[in-house]
Amino acid sequence: MEHVIMSVAFLLGIAAIPTIFILRGPIGRGLADRIARRGGAADGERVERLDREVQELRAELSEVHERLDFTERMLAQQREAGRLSAPGTSPRAGGM
């Protein structure tokens, strides 16, 4: 019985060496690519959904940026009006 176990272990060891070289080569890379693509449909839908969300967030950020620019311009105008107004008059009295 011990000889049978040793023989099987020896044959498995001999078979493992070429298997390792085959799987580490182009055939192994091809198998890995094929396995990775199995979830492709679900992953593709997820990527499209995430892409739409990113586009929506970019549009929202752009709108917020425009509002910030507008607010900064209004504050700058108020500061300038305050500097240019005559002493003793309120900056709001200038028509704002």
Buried (B, 14 or more C-beta within 10 A) or exposed (E): EEEEEEEEEEEEEEEEEEEEEEEEEEEBEEEEEEEEEEEEEEEEEEEEEEEEEEEEEEEEEEEEEEEEEEEEEEEEEBEEBEEEBEEEEEBEEEEE
